Amino acid sequence: MKETDEMQLPRGWGDIQLCNFNLIIMGQSPPSNTYNTSGKGLPFYQGKTEFGDLYPTPVKYCSAPNRIAKKGDILISVRAPVGPTNLCDTESCIGRGLAAIRPLGGIDSKFILYLLRSKESEIADKGTGTTFKAISRKTLESLDTSLPPLTEQHRIVAKIEELFSELDNGVAQLQQVQAQLKSYRQSVLKHAFEGKLTEGWRKANPQPTSAAELLTTIQQERQARYQQALKDWQQAVIQWTEAGKRRGAPPGKKPTKPKTPKELPPLTEEEIAKLPDLPKGWMWVKLDKLILSLKNGISKKPSEEGTLPILRISSTRPFNVDLTDRRYLDFDPSYDSYALTNGDLLFTRYNGSRDYVGVCGMVKNLKEKVVYPDKLIRCSVIKENRILPSYIEYTANSGASRKFIVDRIRTTAGQSGVSGGDIYAIPIPLCTTEEQHQIVQEIESRLSVAEHLEQTVEESLRQAEVLRQSILQRAFSGQLVPQDPNDESASELLKRIQREKSDGLTKKVPASSSLPTPNQQLPIAFS
């Protein structure tokens, strides 16, 4: 037999390539006019999209299948991505994104399923292609595997399922904790923006001003800022014109006139009536009243040799902007206006998942120039000790504010999105600056504990997956169950399989059959 760097296989096992004890049927997509969603014909699986934990769930059906997988076949994804597996629980049509692997010689389908799952990363590494990774029939046929005696296979499957059952129970409990933490987080945010977390603080600290007075101050300051910007622009235009007269031609582009601050109609009484009640002194306002501007990002493809970091769309998630989730652009001075600063808020305008559309994260700990793409939108908050960016970040991701955005998500061509106008109009529960500070402090003191526990749970889930792979590796190296010298060896099992395949060669296989010509016999080594 062949030796590995770590150990030899137990006596009675074989070091065998996959095609020697399985039939491999590569999928082939039927004509599109044979697809339907009404249940006519066989379930039709095109790739991993329909896979579950163990069995796929049909979405489409096919009335004239080209390639058929039988009940008990193992379905393996052979392109984009390569390697994931499921069991076929009924006769089904398979497209070119899948292959069906049919065990021979009475080998249990679950044995092959677990064997392939133990090698999923190895199989994925064999994928080739530039647009997307894929593997061929030949690659599957020549996959090196270990084959124990048939009775030991049964013991291996039974032990794997026993251990996996215990592991799954532990994972289910961890996932339940995750769900509880998610509910706790939303409960904290809900109470925060209903004024419940700071109810005692308000009694002990009567506020000399109200949210309405704060809003008036903000509007006055914003108008004054705009008027000053207008004066600066007018002066710049004068200087630009005079320079042009001296030179005989304008010196570059004319200075750009500052935009009038965005001003949406205030919330109506009917709109406010549909929102949660607020404490005395608070008020509901649209986000446009509290920010300087919204600005879409750069619509430019990244460059492999670029030097200017640009965030990926996936960098922005609720309550977080991952500054390391980036690509690069070729530097252009015009990109300076897209440079982020600490305290900026980023909203996702588009995403493949509705859960991540319109979510908000705050830029923190930025130490270099970083820009952002066009599917993100930057929100610059009025910071002069009036509005806390973190306060907006928390409220935009929760309660009535988040529901407002969710209700406005539109999906076209597989992409879900919202407009800048939707973000401008998000209703925000406004309170005094002092209470904003207190609310943020109350939220963070509670969520920091939850975040620490969540990290512990995530680490435990990662360890569970490592343990799952360890069980599979031990199973297929002969270390999970004891060997029995009385078991029929893998070499005897293979002889029977070879006779089965030879018998198949003498029978005429109809052209419409899902059975291909038996796969090529490849070299085998036994211990």
C-alpha positions as CSV (number, residue, x, y, z in Angstrom):
1,M,0.0,0.0,0.0
2,K,1.0,3.7,-0.3
3,E,2.3,5.3,2.8
4,T,1.5,8.8,4.0
5,D,3.8,11.1,5.9
6,E,1.8,10.5,9.1
7,M,0.8,6.8,9.2
8,Q,-0.1,3.7,7.4
9,L,-3.6,2.6,6.8
10,P,-4.9,-0.3,9.0
11,R,-4.6,-3.9,7.7
12,G,-7.5,-4.7,5.4
13,W,-7.9,-1.2,4.1
14,G,-7.2,0.0,0.5
15,D,-5.6,3.2,-0.8
16,I,-8.0,3.6,-3.8
17,Q,-9.1,6.2,-6.2
18,L,-12.8,7.2,-6.1
19,C,-13.8,5.8,-9.5
20,N,-12.8,2.2,-8.4
21,F,-15.8,1.9,-6.1
22,N,-18.3,4.5,-7.4
23,L,-20.0,5.5,-10.7
24,I,-19.6,9.2,-11.4
25,I,-22.3,11.0,-13.4
26,M,-21.5,14.5,-14.5
27,G,-24.6,16.8,-14.7
28,Q,-25.8,18.4,-17.9
29,S,-28.3,21.2,-18.1
30,P,-31.5,20.4,-20.0
31,P,-33.1,23.0,-22.4
32,S,-34.5,26.0,-20.4
33,N,-38.0,25.5,-21.9
34,T,-38.2,22.2,-19.9
35,Y,-37.8,24.0,-16.5
36,N,-40.8,24.8,-14.3
37,T,-41.8,25.6,-10.7
38,S,-45.1,23.8,-10.8
39,G,-43.7,20.3,-9.9
40,K,-43.9,18.8,-13.4
41,G,-41.2,16.2,-13.9
42,L,-38.2,15.6,-11.7
43,P,-36.7,17.9,-9.1
44,F,-34.0,19.9,-10.9
45,Y,-30.8,20.8,-9.0
46,Q,-28.3,23.1,-10.7
47,G,-25.8,23.6,-8.0
48,K,-25.1,24.2,-4.3
49,T,-27.9,26.8,-4.0
50,E,-30.5,24.2,-3.2
51,F,-28.3,22.3,-0.7
52,G,-29.4,21.9,2.9
53,D,-27.4,20.3,5.8
54,L,-28.0,16.8,4.4
55,Y,-30.6,16.9,1.6
56,P,-31.4,19.5,-1.1
57,T,-34.7,21.3,-1.4
58,P,-36.2,21.6,-4.9
59,V,-37.1,24.9,-6.3
60,K,-37.3,24.0,-10.0
61,Y,-38.4,20.9,-11.8
62,C,-37.5,19.5,-15.2
63,S,-39.9,17.7,-17.6
64,A,-37.2,16.4,-19.9
65,P,-34.0,15.7,-17.9
66,N,-30.6,14.9,-19.6
67,R,-28.8,13.5,-16.5
68,I,-30.5,11.8,-13.6
69,A,-29.3,11.2,-10.1
70,K,-30.9,8.3,-8.3
71,K,-32.1,8.2,-4.7
72,G,-29.0,7.5,-2.5
73,D,-26.5,9.2,-4.9
74,I,-24.2,11.8,-3.4
75,L,-24.5,15.1,-5.1
76,I,-21.3,17.1,-5.2
77,S,-20.9,20.7,-6.4
78,V,-18.3,20.8,-9.2
79,R,-18.3,24.5,-10.0
80,A,-18.7,27.8,-8.1
81,P,-18.1,26.5,-5.4
82,V,-16.3,23.2,-5.6
83,G,-16.7,20.5,-3.0
84,P,-20.0,20.9,-1.0
85,T,-22.1,17.7,-0.8
86,N,-25.7,16.6,-0.2
87,L,-27.6,13.3,-0.4
88,C,-30.1,12.8,-3.2
89,D,-33.3,11.7,-1.5
90,T,-35.3,11.1,-4.7
91,E,-34.6,10.6,-8.4
92,S,-33.6,14.0,-9.7
93,C,-32.3,15.9,-12.7
94,I,-28.9,17.4,-12.2
95,G,-27.4,20.4,-14.1
96,R,-23.8,21.0,-15.0
97,G,-23.0,22.5,-11.6
98,L,-23.3,19.1,-10.0
99,A,-22.1,15.5,-10.3
100,A,-23.8,12.4,-8.9
101,I,-21.6,9.8,-7.2
102,R,-23.2,6.4,-7.0
103,P,-21.6,3.8,-4.5
104,L,-21.1,0.3,-5.7
105,G,-20.8,-3.1,-3.9
106,G,-23.4,-2.3,-1.3
107,I,-21.4,0.7,0.1
108,D,-23.6,3.0,2.2
109,S,-24.2,6.4,0.7
110,K,-23.5,8.1,4.0
111,F,-20.1,6.5,4.1
112,I,-19.2,8.2,0.7
113,L,-20.8,11.4,1.9
114,Y,-18.7,11.6,5.0
115,L,-15.6,10.5,3.0
116,L,-16.1,13.4,0.6
117,R,-16.8,15.8,3.4
118,S,-13.5,14.8,5.0
119,K,-11.8,15.9,1.7
120,E,-13.9,19.0,0.9
121,S,-11.0,21.5,1.2
122,E,-8.7,19.2,-0.8
123,I,-11.3,18.8,-3.5
124,A,-11.9,22.6,-3.5
125,D,-8.2,23.2,-4.0
126,K,-8.3,21.1,-7.2
127,G,-10.7,23.6,-8.8
128,T,-9.3,25.5,-11.8
129,G,-10.6,28.4,-13.9
130,T,-10.3,32.2,-14.0
131,T,-14.0,33.3,-13.9
132,F,-15.0,30.6,-11.4
133,K,-13.4,27.4,-10.1
134,A,-14.6,24.0,-11.4
135,I,-13.4,20.4,-11.4
136,S,-13.7,17.8,-14.2
137,R,-14.8,14.2,-14.2
138,K,-11.2,13.1,-14.5
139,T,-10.3,15.1,-11.3
140,L,-13.1,13.3,-9.4
141,E,-12.2,9.9,-10.8
142,S,-8.6,10.2,-9.7
143,L,-9.4,11.5,-6.2
144,D,-7.2,9.5,-3.7
145,T,-9.3,7.9,-1.0
146,S,-9.0,5.2,1.7
147,L,-11.4,2.3,1.7
148,P,-12.0,0.1,4.8
149,P,-13.8,-3.2,4.8
150,L,-17.5,-3.0,4.3
151,T,-18.5,-4.0,7.9
152,E,-16.0,-1.5,9.3
153,Q,-17.6,1.2,7.0
154,H,-20.9,0.6,8.8
155,R,-19.2,1.0,12.2
156,I,-17.5,4.2,11.0
157,V,-20.8,5.7,9.9
158,A,-22.5,4.7,13.1
159,K,-19.7,6.3,15.2
160,I,-19.6,9.5,13.1
161,E,-23.3,10.0,13.5
162,E,-23.2,9.3,17.2
163,L,-20.4,11.9,17.7
164,F,-22.0,14.4,15.3
165,S,-25.3,14.1,17.1
166,E,-23.6,15.2,20.3
167,L,-21.8,17.9,18.5
168,D,-25.0,19.1,16.8
169,N,-26.7,19.4,20.2
170,G,-23.9,21.5,21.5
171,V,-24.0,23.7,18.3
172,A,-27.7,24.1,18.6
173,Q,-27.3,25.4,22.1
174,L,-24.7,27.8,21.1
175,Q,-26.9,29.0,18.2
176,Q,-29.7,29.5,20.7
177,V,-27.4,31.7,22.8
178,Q,-26.6,33.7,19.6
179,A,-30.2,34.2,18.9
180,Q,-30.8,35.3,22.6
181,L,-27.9,37.8,22.4
182,K,-29.4,39.2,19.2
183,S,-32.7,39.7,20.9
184,Y,-31.0,41.2,23.9
185,R,-29.2,43.7,21.7
186,Q,-32.4,44.7,20.0
187,S,-34.1,45.0,23.4
188,V,-31.4,47.2,24.7
189,L,-31.6,49.5,21.7
190,K,-35.4,49.6,21.8
191,H,-35.4,50.7,25.4
192,A,-32.6,53.2,24.7
193,F,-34.6,55.0,22.0
194,E,-37.8,54.9,24.0
195,G,-36.0,56.8,26.8
196,K,-36.3,53.9,29.2
197,L,-32.5,53.4,29.8
198,T,-32.1,57.1,30.9
199,E,-35.4,57.5,32.7
200,G,-33.7,57.7,36.1
201,W,-30.9,60.0,34.7
202,R,-33.5,62.5,33.4
203,K,-35.1,62.7,36.8
204,A,-31.7,63.4,38.4
205,N,-30.6,65.7,35.7
206,P,-33.5,68.0,34.5
207,Q,-32.5,69.4,31.1
208,P,-32.6,73.2,30.6
209,T,-33.3,72.7,26.9
210,S,-35.4,70.4,24.8
211,A,-34.9,68.5,21.5
212,A,-36.9,71.2,19.7
213,E,-34.6,73.9,21.0
214,L,-31.6,71.8,20.0
215,L,-33.0,71.4,16.5
216,T,-33.6,75.2,16.2
217,T,-29.9,75.8,17.1
218,I,-28.7,73.2,14.6
219,Q,-30.8,74.8,11.8
220,Q,-29.4,78.2,12.6
221,E,-25.9,77.0,12.7
222,R,-26.3,75.1,9.4
223,Q,-27.8,78.2,7.7
224,A,-24.9,80.3,9.0
225,R,-22.4,77.7,7.8
226,Y,-24.0,77.7,4.3
227,Q,-24.0,81.6,4.2
228,Q,-20.3,81.6,5.1
229,A,-19.6,79.0,2.4
230,L,-21.5,81.1,-0.1
231,K,-19.5,84.2,0.8
232,D,-16.2,82.2,0.5
233,W,-17.4,81.0,-2.9
234,Q,-18.3,84.5,-4.1
235,Q,-14.8,85.7,-3.0
236,A,-13.2,82.8,-4.8
237,V,-15.1,83.6,-8.0
238,I,-13.9,87.2,-7.9
239,Q,-10.3,86.1,-7.5
240,W,-10.7,83.5,-10.3
241,T,-12.2,86.2,-12.6
242,E,-9.4,88.7,-11.8
243,A,-6.7,86.1,-12.3
244,G,-8.3,85.3,-15.7
245,K,-8.2,88.9,-16.8
246,R,-4.5,89.2,-15.8
247,R,-3.5,86.0,-17.7
248,G,-5.9,86.4,-20.6
249,A,-7.6,83.1,-19.8
250,P,-9.4,81.6,-16.8
251,P,-7.0,79.7,-14.5
252,G,-8.7,76.3,-14.5
253,K,-12.3,75.5,-13.6
254,K,-14.6,78.1,-12.0
255,P,-15.0,77.5,-8.3
256,T,-18.0,75.3,-7.6
257,K,-21.0,76.9,-5.9
258,P,-21.8,75.3,-2.5
259,K,-25.0,73.2,-2.5
260,T,-28.0,74.4,-0.6
261,P,-28.5,72.2,2.5
262,K,-30.9,69.3,1.9
263,E,-34.3,70.2,3.4
264,L,-37.1,67.6,3.4
265,P,-40.6,68.4,4.6
266,P,-40.9,67.7,8.3
267,L,-42.7,64.6,9.6
268,T,-46.4,65.0,9.5
269,E,-48.7,64.4,12.5
270,E,-49.9,61.2,10.7
271,E,-46.4,59.9,10.3
272,I,-45.4,60.7,13.9
273,A,-48.6,58.9,15.1
274,K,-47.3,55.7,13.5
275,L,-44.0,56.0,15.4
276,P,-43.3,54.9,19.0
277,D,-44.1,57.4,21.8
278,L,-41.2,59.4,23.1
279,P,-40.4,60.9,26.5
280,K,-41.3,64.5,27.2
281,G,-38.7,66.8,25.6
282,W,-37.8,64.4,22.8
283,M,-39.0,64.6,19.2
284,W,-39.0,62.7,15.9
285,V,-37.1,64.3,13.1
286,K,-35.8,63.2,9.7
287,L,-32.1,62.4,9.4
288,D,-31.6,65.2,6.9
289,K,-32.1,67.8,9.7
290,L,-29.1,66.4,11.6
291,I,-26.4,65.9,9.0
292,L,-24.3,68.0,6.7
293,S,-24.5,65.8,3.6
294,L,-24.8,62.4,2.0
295,K,-22.3,61.5,-0.7
296,N,-22.2,58.4,-2.9
297,G,-18.8,56.7,-3.3
298,I,-16.5,56.1,-6.3
299,S,-17.8,54.2,-9.3
300,K,-14.5,52.8,-10.4
301,K,-13.1,49.2,-10.7
302,P,-10.2,48.4,-8.4
303,S,-6.8,48.0,-9.9
304,E,-4.4,45.1,-9.2
305,E,-1.5,47.5,-8.9
306,G,-3.4,50.4,-7.2
307,T,-2.1,52.1,-4.1
308,L,-5.2,53.9,-2.8
309,P,-7.2,51.7,-0.4
310,I,-11.0,51.6,-1.2
311,L,-13.4,49.7,1.0
312,R,-15.4,46.8,-0.2
313,I,-19.2,46.8,0.1
314,S,-19.0,44.0,2.6
315,S,-16.9,46.3,4.9
316,T,-20.0,48.0,6.3
317,R,-22.2,46.0,8.6
318,P,-24.5,47.2,11.5
319,F,-22.4,49.0,14.1
320,N,-19.2,48.3,12.3
321,V,-16.9,49.4,9.4
322,D,-14.1,47.0,8.8
323,L,-11.3,49.1,7.5
324,T,-9.2,46.0,6.6
325,D,-11.9,44.8,4.1
326,R,-10.5,46.7,1.1
327,R,-9.2,46.6,-2.4
328,Y,-7.1,49.3,-4.2
329,L,-7.4,52.0,-6.9
330,D,-4.9,53.9,-9.0
331,F,-4.4,57.2,-7.2
332,D,-6.3,60.2,-8.6
333,P,-6.3,63.7,-6.9
334,S,-10.1,63.9,-7.6
335,Y,-10.6,61.1,-5.2
336,D,-9.7,63.3,-2.2
337,S,-13.3,64.3,-1.8
338,Y,-14.1,60.7,-1.1
339,A,-11.6,60.3,1.7
340,L,-13.1,59.1,5.0
341,T,-12.6,60.7,8.4
342,N,-13.2,59.3,11.8
343,G,-16.8,59.8,12.9
344,D,-18.2,59.5,9.3
345,L,-21.1,57.2,9.0
346,L,-21.4,54.7,6.1
347,F,-24.7,53.3,4.9
348,T,-25.0,50.4,2.4
349,R,-27.1,51.5,-0.6
350,Y,-27.0,48.1,-2.3
351,N,-26.3,44.5,-1.3
352,G,-27.2,41.0,-2.4
353,S,-28.8,40.4,1.0
354,R,-31.7,42.5,2.2
355,D,-30.4,42.1,5.8
356,Y,-27.4,44.3,4.9
357,V,-29.2,47.0,2.9
358,G,-29.4,50.4,4.5
359,V,-27.3,49.4,7.5
360,C,-25.0,51.9,9.2
361,G,-21.5,51.7,10.6
362,M,-19.2,54.4,12.0
363,V,-15.6,54.9,10.8
364,K,-13.3,54.6,13.8
365,N,-9.5,54.3,14.3
366,L,-8.7,55.5,10.8
367,K,-5.0,56.3,10.4
368,E,-4.6,56.6,6.6
369,K,-6.4,57.8,3.5
370,V,-9.2,55.4,2.6
371,V,-12.0,56.0,0.1
372,Y,-15.3,54.1,-0.4
373,P,-17.2,52.6,-3.4
374,D,-20.4,53.7,-5.0
375,K,-22.6,51.1,-3.3
376,L,-21.8,52.8,0.0
377,I,-23.0,56.3,0.9
378,R,-21.2,58.6,3.4
379,C,-23.1,60.5,5.9
380,S,-21.3,63.5,7.5
381,V,-22.9,64.3,10.8
382,I,-23.2,67.8,12.4
383,K,-20.6,67.1,15.1
384,E,-20.0,70.4,16.9
385,N,-21.0,68.9,20.2
386,R,-24.6,68.8,19.0
387,I,-25.1,65.3,17.4
388,L,-23.1,62.2,18.3
389,P,-22.3,60.0,15.3
390,S,-22.5,57.0,17.5
391,Y,-26.0,58.0,18.6
392,I,-27.1,58.1,14.9
393,E,-25.3,54.8,14.2
394,Y,-27.2,53.0,17.0
395,T,-30.6,54.4,16.2
396,A,-30.3,53.9,12.5
397,N,-29.8,50.2,13.0
398,S,-32.7,49.6,15.3
399,G,-36.3,50.1,16.1
400,A,-38.5,52.3,14.0
401,S,-35.5,53.8,12.2
402,R,-34.4,50.4,10.8
403,K,-38.0,49.4,10.0
404,F,-38.4,52.6,7.9
405,I,-35.5,51.5,5.7
406,V,-36.5,47.8,5.5
407,D,-40.0,48.9,4.3
408,R,-38.4,50.8,1.4
409,I,-35.9,48.2,0.1
410,R,-36.4,47.5,-3.5
411,T,-35.0,44.4,-5.3
412,T,-34.1,44.2,-9.0
413,A,-31.8,41.8,-10.9
414,G,-30.8,40.1,-7.6
415,Q,-29.6,43.3,-6.0
416,S,-31.6,44.9,-3.1
417,G,-31.2,48.7,-2.5
418,V,-32.4,52.0,-1.1
419,S,-31.9,55.5,-2.4
420,G,-30.1,58.4,-0.8
421,G,-33.5,60.0,-0.4
422,D,-34.6,57.1,1.7
423,I,-31.6,57.5,4.0
424,Y,-32.2,61.3,4.3
425,A,-35.8,60.6,5.4
426,I,-35.0,58.1,8.2
427,P,-36.9,59.1,11.3
428,I,-34.6,59.7,14.3
429,P,-35.7,60.1,17.9
430,L,-33.9,63.3,18.9
431,C,-33.0,64.2,22.5
432,T,-30.6,66.8,24.0
433,T,-26.9,66.4,23.4
434,E,-26.3,65.6,27.1
435,E,-28.8,62.7,27.0
436,Q,-27.3,61.4,23.7
437,H,-24.0,61.0,25.6
438,Q,-25.8,59.2,28.4
439,I,-27.7,56.9,26.1
440,V,-24.6,55.9,24.2
441,Q,-22.8,55.2,27.5
442,E,-25.7,53.1,28.7
443,I,-25.9,51.1,25.4
444,E,-22.1,50.5,25.2
445,S,-21.9,49.3,28.9
446,R,-24.5,46.7,28.2
447,L,-23.5,45.7,24.7
448,S,-19.8,45.3,25.6
449,V,-20.7,42.4,27.9
450,A,-22.9,40.9,25.2
451,E,-20.2,41.3,22.6
452,H,-17.7,39.5,24.7
453,L,-20.1,36.6,25.2
454,E,-20.8,36.6,21.5
455,Q,-17.1,36.3,20.7
456,T,-16.9,33.4,23.1
457,V,-19.8,31.7,21.4
458,E,-18.4,32.3,17.9
459,E,-15.0,30.8,19.0
460,S,-16.8,27.8,20.4
461,L,-18.7,27.3,17.1
462,R,-15.4,27.5,15.2
463,Q,-13.9,24.9,17.5
464,A,-17.0,22.7,16.9
465,E,-16.3,22.8,13.1
466,V,-12.6,22.0,13.8
467,L,-13.7,19.0,15.9
468,R,-16.1,17.9,13.2
469,Q,-13.3,17.8,10.7
470,S,-11.1,16.0,13.2
471,I,-13.7,13.3,13.6
472,L,-13.8,12.8,9.9
473,Q,-10.0,12.7,9.5
474,R,-9.8,10.1,12.3
475,A,-12.6,8.1,10.7
476,F,-10.9,7.8,7.3
477,S,-7.4,7.1,8.7
478,G,-8.7,4.1,10.7
479,Q,-8.5,5.8,14.2
480,L,-12.2,6.2,15.0
481,V,-13.4,2.6,15.5
482,P,-11.5,-0.6,16.2
483,Q,-10.6,-3.0,13.4
484,D,-11.9,-6.6,13.3
485,P,-9.5,-9.2,11.7
486,N,-12.6,-11.2,10.7
487,D,-13.9,-8.5,8.5
488,E,-13.8,-9.1,4.7
489,S,-10.9,-6.9,3.4
490,A,-11.3,-4.0,1.1
491,S,-9.5,-6.0,-1.6
492,E,-12.3,-8.6,-1.5
493,L,-14.9,-5.9,-1.6
494,L,-13.2,-4.4,-4.6
495,K,-13.2,-7.7,-6.5
496,R,-16.9,-7.9,-6.1
497,I,-17.3,-4.3,-7.3
498,Q,-15.1,-5.1,-10.4
499,R,-17.3,-8.1,-11.2
500,E,-20.4,-5.8,-10.8
501,K,-18.9,-3.2,-13.2
502,S,-17.8,-6.0,-15.7
503,D,-21.3,-7.4,-15.7
504,G,-22.6,-3.9,-16.4
505,L,-20.3,-3.7,-19.5
506,T,-22.1,-6.7,-21.1
507,K,-25.5,-5.1,-20.9
508,K,-26.8,-2.6,-23.4
509,V,-27.3,0.8,-21.8
510,P,-30.0,2.9,-23.4
511,A,-28.9,6.3,-24.7
512,S,-31.4,8.0,-22.4
513,S,-30.2,6.2,-19.3
514,S,-28.5,8.2,-16.6
515,L,-25.8,5.5,-16.3
516,P,-22.7,6.3,-18.2
517,T,-20.1,3.8,-19.3
518,P,-18.4,2.5,-16.1
519,N,-15.5,4.7,-15.2
520,Q,-11.9,3.8,-15.9
521,Q,-10.2,1.4,-13.5
522,L,-7.3,3.1,-11.8
523,P,-4.4,1.8,-9.7
524,I,-5.1,0.4,-6.3
525,A,-2.9,-0.4,-3.2
526,F,-4.0,-2.6,-0.3
527,S,-2.7,-3.3,3.1
